């Protein structure tokens, strides 16, 4: 996997939030997320995005990383997925 990849996102499993936070903590967490979402929209015009998340410990993680890197390198051309599978 690419060593130059930067850990720039925070991923929290919803089940963990429900299991480990009490109701007040969960509401505070949601409020903070909403504050960031609103600020990004108001100040930068950025709408929320959706992402796929891959656990780096899974056996297919290297393949997914290669596909992503190939997509970065060849945004204008079609990917041949059979090359990576």
Secondary structure, 3 states (H helix, E strand, C coil): CCCCCCCCCCCCCHHHHHHHCCHHHHHHHHHHHHHHHHHHHHHHCCCCCCCCCCCCCCCCHHHHHHHHHHHHHCCCCCCCHHHCC
